[in-house]
Amino acid sequence: MKKIVLTGAAGRLGSYLRETLAKLADELVSSDLVPDLGKLLPNEQYVCADLSDLTTITALLKDADMVVHFGAIGDEAPFDDILQSNIVGAYNIWEAAYKNGVRRVIYASSIHAVGMHKKTDFIGTDAPHRPDTYYGLAKCFAEDLASLYWDKRGVESVCLRILSASQVSNPRAVGSWLSYDDLIQLVEKSISTPVAGFSIVYGVSNNDRAPVDNALASHLGYRPKDNAEQFAAEIYATQPALDPQDPSAMCHGGPFASVELGNSGIATMNIIPDKKEI
């Protein structure tokens, strides 16, 4: 490919994707809201761009083959903030992709689009939307937008319903963990698969206790290798027992399933800020 665009490049997950994406195209254009991304790869350029500005995003995606959309607010927030960054921003990505003839959008969706389903239900990628927050609601919107733009305008999309892409530090993550190596494989497969159409796939590693089923996404070729069971004994021994009546323990959304709308879900999750440096 000649050009891949990565949004959210300054974020923790984006930091793990830059080197891989740079190897897949002649040019990688990384984007975020920070004024400076720091050290760049030899074939990488950085563009500071606001997702809520369609003119800016249309220019950003000019001549791109694919866009890996990891930008926007990554937590629950007041609705007006989510509206501009995550909902209007998603529309601008797909509309700009259509205007520029971009072949495919790889989108960082989230388990929070279906976060109020019970973990014991072992849901597949065809589970109906059941968001746990405004953040999850925006993921539902973007998934439906992706479906619409495939059906009506021929823009392919792979929506990655990411579960827990961080170090295993709590009981929930023993089932929901997505290792960084498996994240990279997931994005690579979403780019390289010959035909994607409109696809949904769960971003989860090969965990013994994974609470979701990726059978309907088998065509992407994603075969995760890591397993969080290696952490299970220590985590369960050092963490308080889970309350089966607590939505944060029983629902796929974890803490997002129990917080008040507009309040941070990440604040209670003890996520280790292990951003990768180039």
C-alpha positions in Angstrom: 0.0 0.0 0.0 1.0 3.6 -0.6 -0.5 5.3 2.5 -2.1 4.3 5.8 -3.5 6.8 8.2 -3.5 6.2 11.9 -5.7 8.3 14.2 -5.1 8.2 17.9 -1.4 7.8 17.4 -0.4 9.5 20.6 -2.5 7.1 22.7 -1.3 4.0 24.4 -2.7 1.5 21.9 -1.7 3.7 19.0 1.8 3.7 20.2 2.0 -0.1 19.8 0.7 0.1 16.2 2.9 2.7 14.6 5.9 0.5 13.8 3.8 -2.3 12.3 1.7 0.1 10.2 4.8 1.8 8.9 6.0 -1.6 7.6 2.8 -2.1 5.7 2.8 1.0 3.5 5.2 3.4 1.8 3.9 6.2 4.0 2.3 6.2 7.4 0.4 9.4 8.4 -0.1 9.5 12.2 -2.6 11.9 13.7 -3.8 13.1 17.1 -4.5 16.3 19.0 -1.1 16.7 20.6 1.2 19.4 19.1 4.1 17.0 18.7 4.3 13.2 18.5 8.1 13.1 19.3 10.4 10.8 17.4 9.0 9.7 14.0 9.7 6.6 12.0 11.6 7.1 8.7 8.4 6.9 6.5 6.1 8.5 9.1 4.7 12.0 9.2 2.6 13.5 11.9 -0.5 15.7 11.4 -2.3 17.4 14.3 -6.0 17.0 13.4 -9.4 17.5 15.1 -11.7 14.6 14.3 -14.7 16.9 14.6 -13.6 18.9 11.6 -14.7 17.2 8.4 -12.6 19.5 6.1 -9.5 18.6 8.1 -10.2 14.9 8.2 -11.0 14.9 4.4 -7.6 16.4 3.8 -5.9 13.9 6.2 -7.3 10.9 4.3 -6.4 12.1 0.8 -4.7 9.3 -1.2 -5.0 6.9 1.7 -5.5 3.2 1.0 -6.7 2.4 4.5 -7.4 4.3 7.8 -6.8 2.7 11.2 -9.1 4.8 13.4 -8.1 4.6 17.1 -8.7 8.3 17.8 -11.4 10.0 20.0 -12.2 9.9 23.8 -11.3 6.5 25.2 -13.4 6.6 28.3 -16.9 7.5 29.5 -17.4 11.3 29.5 -20.2 13.9 29.4 -22.4 13.4 26.3 -21.5 16.6 24.6 -17.8 15.6 24.7 -18.6 12.1 23.3 -20.9 13.7 20.7 -18.1 15.8 19.1 -15.1 13.4 19.4 -16.7 10.0 19.1 -19.9 10.4 17.1 -19.3 13.4 14.8 -15.7 12.3 14.6 -16.7 8.8 13.4 -19.0 10.2 10.8 -16.2 12.4 9.5 -13.9 9.4 9.2 -16.3 7.4 7.1 -17.5 10.3 5.0 -13.9 11.4 4.4 -13.0 7.8 3.5 -15.8 7.7 1.0 -14.9 11.0 -0.6 -11.3 9.9 -0.9 -11.9 6.4 -2.2 -10.3 4.8 0.8 -10.8 1.0 0.6 -11.2 0.1 4.3 -11.6 1.5 7.8 -10.2 -0.5 10.7 -12.1 0.9 13.7 -11.3 0.6 17.4 -14.7 -0.3 18.6 -15.2 -1.7 22.1 -16.8 -4.3 24.2 -18.8 -1.4 25.7 -21.1 -1.5 22.6 -22.4 -4.7 24.2 -21.3 -4.0 27.8 -24.6 -4.7 29.6 -24.8 -8.3 28.3 -23.9 -10.8 31.0 -20.5 -12.4 30.8 -22.0 -15.8 31.4 -24.0 -15.5 28.1 -20.8 -16.1 26.0 -22.0 -13.7 23.3 -20.9 -13.8 19.6 -20.2 -10.9 17.2 -23.9 -11.0 16.2 -25.1 -10.1 19.7 -27.4 -7.1 19.7 -26.1 -3.7 20.8 -26.5 -3.2 24.6 -24.2 -0.2 25.5 -23.2 0.5 29.0 -22.3 4.2 28.7 -22.4 7.2 26.3 -19.0 5.9 25.3 -20.5 2.5 24.4 -23.4 4.2 22.7 -21.0 6.0 20.4 -19.4 2.7 19.5 -22.8 1.4 18.6 -23.3 4.4 16.3 -19.9 3.9 14.6 -20.5 0.2 14.0 -23.9 1.0 12.4 -22.3 3.8 10.4 -19.7 1.3 9.2 -22.5 -1.1 8.2 -24.3 1.7 6.4 -21.2 2.9 4.5 -20.5 -0.7 3.3 -24.1 -1.3 2.2 -24.7 2.0 0.5 -21.2 3.3 -0.5 -18.9 0.2 -0.6 -16.4 1.3 2.1 -15.2 -1.8 3.8 -14.9 -1.8 7.6 -13.5 -4.1 10.3 -14.8 -3.1 13.8 -12.6 -4.3 16.6 -14.6 -4.8 19.7 -11.6 -4.5 22.1 -12.0 -5.9 25.6 -9.0 -5.2 27.9 -5.9 -4.1 26.0 -3.7 -3.5 29.0 -1.7 -5.5 31.5 -3.7 -8.0 33.6 -4.3 -6.3 36.9 -7.8 -7.5 38.0 -10.0 -10.6 37.8 -12.0 -9.3 34.9 -8.9 -9.2 32.7 -8.2 -12.9 33.2 -11.0 -13.4 30.6 -10.9 -10.1 28.7 -7.2 -9.5 28.2 -5.9 -8.6 24.7 -2.1 -8.7 24.7 -0.3 -6.1 22.7 1.1 -8.8 20.4 -2.4 -10.0 19.7 -3.6 -6.5 19.2 -1.0 -6.0 16.5 -1.9 -9.3 14.9 -5.6 -8.3 14.9 -4.9 -5.0 13.1 -2.6 -6.7 10.6 -5.2 -9.3 9.8 -7.9 -6.7 9.4 -5.7 -4.9 6.9 -4.4 -7.9 5.0 -7.6 -10.0 4.7 -8.6 -10.0 1.0 -12.3 -9.3 1.6 -13.7 -7.8 4.7 -17.0 -6.2 3.7 -18.5 -5.2 7.1 -17.0 -7.3 9.8 -17.1 -7.3 13.6 -14.4 -9.1 15.6 -13.7 -9.2 19.3 -10.3 -7.9 20.4 -9.4 -10.6 22.9 -6.5 -13.0 23.4 -6.7 -16.8 23.5 -7.8 -16.8 27.1 -9.2 -19.9 28.7 -11.9 -17.8 30.3 -12.7 -15.5 27.3 -16.4 -14.5 27.6 -17.0 -13.9 23.8 -17.1 -16.0 20.7 -15.2 -15.0 17.5 -16.5 -17.9 15.3 -18.3 -15.5 12.9 -15.1 -13.5 12.4 -13.0 -16.5 11.3 -12.7 -15.2 7.8 -10.3 -12.5 9.0 -7.7 -15.1 10.0 -7.2 -13.7 13.5 -5.8 -16.4 15.7 -4.6 -15.0 19.0 -1.7 -16.7 20.7 -1.5 -15.3 24.3 -3.5 -16.6 27.3 -4.2 -14.7 30.5 -4.6 -18.0 32.5 -0.9 -17.6 33.4 -1.9 -14.7 35.7 -5.1 -16.3 37.1 -3.8 -17.9 40.3 -2.0 -14.7 41.5 -4.8 -12.4 40.6 -7.6 -14.4 42.2 -5.4 -14.9 45.4 -4.7 -11.2 45.8 -7.9 -9.5 44.7 -11.2 -9.4 46.7 -13.9 -12.0 45.9 -16.3 -10.8 43.2 -20.0 -10.0 44.0 -22.3 -11.9 41.6 -24.9 -9.2 42.1 -22.5 -6.4 41.0 -22.9 -5.3 37.4 -19.2 -4.5 37.2 -18.4 -8.2 38.0 -21.3 -9.8 36.0 -21.5 -7.6 32.8 -19.1 -7.5 29.9 -18.6 -3.8 30.4 -17.0 -4.3 33.9 -16.8 -1.0 35.8 -18.5 0.8 32.8 -21.6 -1.2 33.5 -22.0 0.3 37.0 -20.7 3.9 36.8 -23.2 6.8 36.4 -23.5 8.1 32.9 -20.9 10.7 32.1 -18.5 9.5 34.8 -15.1 7.8 34.1 -15.1 4.1 33.9 -11.3 3.9 33.6 -10.7 5.7 36.9 -11.4 2.5 38.9 -9.5 0.1 36.6 -5.8 0.5 37.6 -4.6 0.6 34.0 -0.8 0.6 33.8 0.4 3.5 31.6 2.9 1.4 29.6 2.9 3.4 26.4 5.5 2.3 23.9 8.3 4.7 22.9 9.7 4.7 19.4 
